[in-house]
C-alpha cells in the first residue's frame, strides 16, 4: 500500500494516491502500444488530411504520455510525487472524451455521404454541434475535477471525485443518446435505403457504422467502469487493484484506436469530397485528387 503523505495542515487522514505498487512493466507495455497506434494515426492524418480525427490523435498522445507518468510513479514507492500522479490521472481520464469527439463527427459525415438525413433522429446540422458540445462540457468537468484533486488535500480529492463522476455520467448520457441515434439511423436506412446506400461497393457505410458501434461500446464500458471506480472512493475495491484499470480502461481504449487504424474514416472523408479511394500499405487510407 502506498500513500503520498500529502494532506492539508490539520487533516488527520491522508488521501492515498496509489493503493498498490504501480507496475512498471504494464506501464511500459501500454506506453509502447499507445505510442505505436498514435504514431500510425499521425501518419494517417497527415497522409489523408482527415482533420476531424485530430481530437482522437490528441487523445492517443494523452494516453501514452499518461502511461509514462505511471511508469515514473512505479519507481517512487512508497513516497509518490504528486506531479506524475496528476499527469497520468488527468490524461488517462480525459483522453476518451477526445476519442468521442471524432466519433461524433464521423457519424454526421456518414449520414451526409449516404443522403440519409431523412433517417436521422437529429438533423446533421445539429448532430455534431449537440454531441461535441456535450463532449466538451464533459471534458471540462472531468479536467476541472482532476485539477481540484491536484491540490493534494483529502477534501480537494473528494470534491474533485464528485465533479469527475458528474462529468463521466454526462459523457455516458450523451454517448448513450448518440448510440441510439446511430442505431435508429442504421435500422431505418436498412429498411428504406437511399440510392447512394444501395451502392455499398462505392460507399461501404455499414462497415464504418460497425466501427462506430465497436468503438462506442468500448468507450461506454470504460466510462461506466470509471463512474463505479470514482463512486467507490479512494478506498474502493477497484482502486485497490491495478488490473481493473488495465482491463477496463487501457485495453479498451487501445482497442478504440486500433479499430480506427484498421477502418480509417478517411474513406468517408474522401468520398464525401467526391474523390477516389486508394489502398496504402494494407491499411484503409483514402485520399482525393485535387483538380
Secondary structure as GFF3:
##gff-version 3
##sequence-region A 1 291
A	DSSP	alpha_helix	24	48	.	.	.	ID=ss1
A	DSSP	three_ten_helix	51	53	.	.	.	ID=ss2
A	DSSP	alpha_helix	54	74	.	.	.	ID=ss3
A	DSSP	alpha_helix	82	113	.	.	.	ID=ss4
A	DSSP	three_ten_helix	117	119	.	.	.	ID=ss5
A	DSSP	alpha_helix	124	149	.	.	.	ID=ss6
A	DSSP	alpha_helix	154	191	.	.	.	ID=ss7
A	DSSP	alpha_helix	195	198	.	.	.	ID=ss8
A	DSSP	alpha_helix	205	232	.	.	.	ID=ss9
A	DSSP	three_ten_helix	238	240	.	.	.	ID=ss10
A	DSSP	alpha_helix	243	245	.	.	.	ID=ss11
A	DSSP	pi_helix	246	250	.	.	.	ID=ss12
A	DSSP	alpha_helix	251	262	.	.	.	ID=ss13
A	DSSP	alpha_helix	266	272	.	.	.	ID=ss14
###
